[in-house]
């Protein structure tokens, strides 16, 4: 799904890295919007949720890396959001959640914070 490994991304400048993260988030948000239109059981939803899970797994894994120099409070916030996103993905997959609006909005807030 990704054309490059995260390790390759961190070798780039912080500005390039943020732009790539922002692009990946934008793609996920667009996929979620399409899934919202198609319904929570649609192929679009399955693809969007899979992509989002992969993306947030990368973000969460990066919070544990020694090279990550983000402040601890920011890392903790990202981890909290990531855990929430993962739980929401599980709720959609179980049929407990059908409206993706909040999931879309939270990801937009995170993406916009990467600017």
Backbone as CSV, one residue per row, in Angstrom:
resi,resn,N_x,N_y,N_z,CA_x,CA_y,CA_z,C_x,C_y,C_z
1,UNK,0.811,-1.182,0.000,0.000,0.000,0.000,0.866,1.262,0.000
2,UNK,1.982,1.245,0.710,2.893,2.381,0.700,4.047,2.073,-0.249
3,UNK,4.548,3.120,-0.901,5.627,2.952,-1.866,7.003,3.027,-1.214
4,UNK,7.052,3.330,0.062,8.318,3.496,0.754,8.141,3.078,2.195
5,UNK,9.236,2.702,2.815,9.149,2.311,4.222,9.216,3.565,5.087
6,UNK,8.729,3.428,6.302,8.766,4.567,7.205,10.213,4.951,7.514
7,UNK,11.083,3.963,7.608,12.497,4.242,7.853,13.103,5.124,6.778
8,UNK,12.691,4.913,5.533,13.177,5.761,4.447,12.635,7.182,4.583
9,UNK,11.416,7.288,5.078,10.802,8.603,5.220,11.527,9.459,6.244
10,UNK,11.948,8.854,7.362,12.578,9.641,8.411,13.949,10.159,8.009
11,UNK,14.523,9.606,6.974,15.802,10.120,6.502,15.622,11.452,5.775
12,UNK,14.403,11.736,5.340,14.117,13.001,4.673,14.002,14.122,5.699
13,UNK,13.926,15.341,5.202,13.781,16.490,6.088,12.438,16.426,6.808
14,UNK,12.346,17.073,7.957,11.067,17.073,8.692,9.910,17.624,7.849
15,UNK,10.192,18.607,6.996,9.137,19.179,6.161,8.626,18.156,5.150
16,UNK,9.522,17.410,4.546,9.135,16.382,3.577,8.374,15.277,4.289
17,UNK,8.847,14.896,5.462,8.184,13.858,6.238,6.760,14.276,6.589
18,UNK,6.576,15.483,7.077,5.239,15.969,7.440,4.323,16.008,6.220
19,UNK,4.858,16.396,5.091,4.037,16.454,3.877,3.600,15.053,3.448
20,UNK,4.469,14.080,3.583,4.108,12.699,3.252,3.062,12.166,4.229
21,UNK,3.251,12.458,5.515,2.259,12.041,6.507,0.910,12.700,6.214
22,UNK,0.965,13.965,5.891,-0.255,14.708,5.562,-0.947,14.105,4.342
23,UNK,-0.166,13.753,3.332,-0.731,13.126,2.136,-1.366,11.780,2.452
24,UNK,-0.709,11.002,3.300,-1.257,9.698,3.687,-2.553,9.878,4.476
25,UNK,-2.591,10.871,5.348,-3.809,11.149,6.105,-4.932,11.616,5.176
26,UNK,-4.604,12.473,4.225,-5.605,12.957,3.277,-6.195,11.802,2.496
27,UNK,-5.359,10.885,2.070,-5.853,9.707,1.342,-6.820,8.904,2.216
28,UNK,-6.455,8.685,3.466,-7.316,7.948,4.377,-8.644,8.653,4.600
29,UNK,-8.608,9.965,4.727,-9.830,10.749,4.930,-10.730,10.646,3.705
30,UNK,-10.134,10.748,2.533,-10.924,10.619,1.300,-11.557,9.232,1.204
31,UNK,-10.805,8.219,1.596,-11.342,6.856,1.588,-12.501,6.723,2.589
32,UNK,-12.349,7.335,3.768,-13.419,7.297,4.765,-14.676,8.004,4.257
33,UNK,-14.501,9.120,3.582,-15.665,9.842,3.030,-16.407,8.968,2.015
34,UNK,-15.663,8.309,1.170,-16.279,7.411,0.181,-16.986,6.254,0.894
35,UNK,-16.365,5.739,1.937,-16.964,4.653,2.722,-18.242,5.125,3.402
36,UNK,-18.248,6.365,3.880,-19.441,6.914,4.525,-20.613,6.908,3.539
37,UNK,-20.335,7.249,2.288,-21.375,7.260,1.257,-21.809,5.847,0.888
38,UNK,-20.874,4.927,0.849,-21.150,3.559,0.407,-21.754,2.678,1.499
39,UNK,-21.512,3.032,2.747,-22.037,2.253,3.859,-20.947,1.482,4.582
40,UNK,-21.176,1.183,5.869,-20.147,0.574,6.711,-19.801,-0.876,6.350
41,UNK,-20.620,-1.523,5.549,-20.336,-2.905,5.151,-19.787,-2.992,3.731
42,UNK,-19.605,-1.856,3.090,-19.181,-1.825,1.688,-17.692,-2.159,1.533
43,UNK,-17.327,-2.470,0.329,-15.916,-2.705,0.005,-15.112,-1.437,0.265
44,UNK,-15.718,-0.285,-0.020,-15.045,0.994,0.245,-14.715,1.134,1.727
45,UNK,-15.652,0.729,2.580,-15.414,0.813,4.023,-14.319,-0.148,4.451
46,UNK,-14.369,-1.354,3.932,-13.334,-2.346,4.267,-11.956,-1.814,3.887
47,UNK,-11.848,-1.273,2.680,-10.561,-0.734,2.210,-10.114,0.459,3.055
48,UNK,-11.050,1.359,3.367,-10.717,2.555,4.151,-10.257,2.181,5.551
49,UNK,-10.964,1.267,6.180,-10.611,0.870,7.538,-9.280,0.129,7.577
50,UNK,-9.024,-0.688,6.581,-7.737,-1.392,6.500,-6.594,-0.386,6.333
51,UNK,-6.778,0.548,5.432,-5.758,1.573,5.197,-5.513,2.383,6.470
52,UNK,-6.607,2.809,7.107,-6.488,3.615,8.312,-5.791,2.854,9.434
53,UNK,-6.102,1.575,9.577,-5.442,0.753,10.596,-3.935,0.670,10.315
54,UNK,-3.567,0.458,9.074,-2.142,0.400,8.721,-1.442,1.726,9.021
55,UNK,-2.090,2.809,8.641,-1.499,4.130,8.841,-1.291,4.429,10.324
56,UNK,-2.316,4.184,11.128,-2.193,4.455,12.557,-1.248,3.477,13.240
57,UNK,-1.117,2.282,12.728,-0.126,1.351,13.273,1.276,1.917,13.068
58,UNK,1.519,2.502,11.916,2.816,3.135,11.644,3.050,4.283,12.621
59,UNK,2.038,5.131,12.789,2.176,6.265,13.709,2.441,5.782,15.141
60,UNK,1.683,4.797,15.583,1.855,4.291,16.952,3.215,3.632,17.135
61,UNK,3.652,2.862,16.148,4.981,2.247,16.229,6.068,3.316,16.319
62,UNK,5.879,4.405,15.583,6.885,5.466,15.590,6.972,6.151,16.949
63,UNK,5.890,6.170,17.695,5.924,6.809,19.014,6.827,6.054,19.980
64,UNK,7.093,4.766,19.701,7.962,3.952,20.571,9.427,3.967,20.125
65,UNK,9.700,4.526,18.972,11.065,4.513,18.439,11.972,5.485,19.195
66,UNK,13.208,5.055,19.481,14.151,5.931,20.189,14.509,7.195,19.399
67,UNK,14.443,7.118,18.064,14.792,8.283,17.248,13.717,9.366,17.287
68,UNK,12.543,9.039,17.798,11.445,9.992,17.834,11.720,11.031,18.922
69,UNK,11.909,12.257,18.499,12.273,13.323,19.424,11.098,14.216,19.798
70,UNK,9.884,13.784,19.487,8.721,14.571,19.888,8.651,14.643,21.411
71,UNK,8.099,15.726,21.933,7.922,15.815,23.387,7.014,14.677,23.879
72,UNK,7.288,14.190,25.076,6.523,13.064,25.623,5.028,13.337,25.676
73,UNK,4.646,14.562,26.004,3.215,14.888,26.080,2.558,14.759,24.707
74,UNK,3.250,15.201,23.670,2.710,15.082,22.314,2.621,13.620,21.899
75,UNK,3.665,12.849,22.204,3.632,11.418,21.897,2.451,10.742,22.596
76,UNK,2.237,11.082,23.850,1.126,10.493,24.606,-0.211,10.861,23.978
77,UNK,-0.340,12.089,23.515,-1.566,12.513,22.853,-1.812,11.752,21.565
78,UNK,-0.759,11.565,20.785,-0.877,10.822,19.527,-1.255,9.370,19.808
79,UNK,-0.636,8.793,20.823,-0.966,7.413,21.195,-2.435,7.315,21.611
80,UNK,-2.904,8.257,22.397,-4.309,8.241,22.828,-5.254,8.322,21.636
81,UNK,-4.953,9.212,20.706,-5.790,9.334,19.507,-5.722,8.044,18.698
82,UNK,-4.538,7.490,18.551,-4.377,6.254,17.794,-5.163,5.097,18.385
83,UNK,-5.137,4.987,19.693,-5.906,3.924,20.356,-7.399,4.139,20.118
84,UNK,-7.848,5.373,20.211,-9.250,5.682,19.963,-9.632,5.316,18.520
85,UNK,-8.782,5.691,17.559,-9.049,5.373,16.150,-9.161,3.861,15.972
86,UNK,-8.241,3.114,16.551,-8.272,1.657,16.421,-9.563,1.082,17.009
87,UNK,-9.996,1.606,18.135,-11.239,1.134,18.746,-12.439,1.452,17.858
88,UNK,-12.433,2.622,17.246,-13.535,2.985,16.354,-13.563,2.088,15.116
89,UNK,-12.397,1.771,14.597,-12.315,0.852,13.458,-12.932,-0.486,13.846
90,UNK,-12.581,-0.981,15.018,-13.145,-2.254,15.489,-14.660,-2.168,15.643
91,UNK,-15.144,-1.048,16.145,-16.592,-0.879,16.315,-17.319,-0.893,14.971
92,UNK,-16.730,-0.269,13.959,-17.341,-0.280,12.622,-17.361,-1.703,12.088
93,UNK,-16.246,-2.392,12.220,-16.164,-3.773,11.718,-17.156,-4.700,12.405
94,UNK,-17.450,-4.452,13.673,-18.404,-5.279,14.412,-19.852,-4.860,14.162
95,UNK,-20.054,-3.774,13.442,-21.405,-3.288,13.191,-21.965,-2.435,14.313
96,UNK,-21.144,-2.070,15.279,-21.585,-1.260,16.410,-21.612,0.230,16.071
97,UNK,-20.933,0.620,15.008,-20.833,2.013,14.597,-21.047,2.073,13.094
98,UNK,-21.967,2.927,12.659,-22.242,3.028,11.226,-21.927,4.408,10.666
99,UNK,-21.813,5.411,11.537,-21.531,6.767,11.094,-20.036,7.044,11.265
100,UNK,-19.378,7.367,10.179,-17.928,7.579,10.189,-17.543,9.049,10.378
101,UNK,-18.521,9.900,10.608,-18.269,11.344,10.679,-17.199,11.703,11.706
102,UNK,-17.319,11.206,12.920,-16.349,11.556,13.964,-14.963,11.025,13.621
103,UNK,-14.893,9.836,13.062,-13.611,9.267,12.647,-12.966,10.144,11.576
104,UNK,-13.771,10.616,10.652,-13.277,11.518,9.602,-12.777,12.824,10.233
105,UNK,-13.583,13.405,11.113,-13.235,14.695,11.722,-11.955,14.621,12.548
106,UNK,-11.799,13.568,13.334,-10.585,13.425,14.156,-9.351,13.299,13.258
107,UNK,-9.461,12.522,12.200,-8.329,12.376,11.287,-8.028,13.682,10.559
108,UNK,-9.054,14.475,10.261,-8.823,15.790,9.652,-8.071,16.707,10.627
109,UNK,-8.444,16.666,11.894,-7.765,17.497,12.896,-6.290,17.112,12.997
110,UNK,-6.027,15.809,13.042,-4.638,15.338,13.112,-3.888,15.756,11.854
111,UNK,-4.490,15.524,10.690,-3.837,15.910,9.429,-3.538,17.396,9.406
112,UNK,-4.496,18.209,9.799,-4.291,19.663,9.760,-3.220,20.112,10.751
113,UNK,-3.009,19.330,11.804,-1.951,19.637,12.762,-0.558,19.324,12.234
114,UNK,-0.474,18.605,11.117,0.829,18.270,10.532,1.394,19.393,9.675
115,UNK,0.629,20.435,9.487,1.061,21.546,8.620,2.209,22.319,9.226
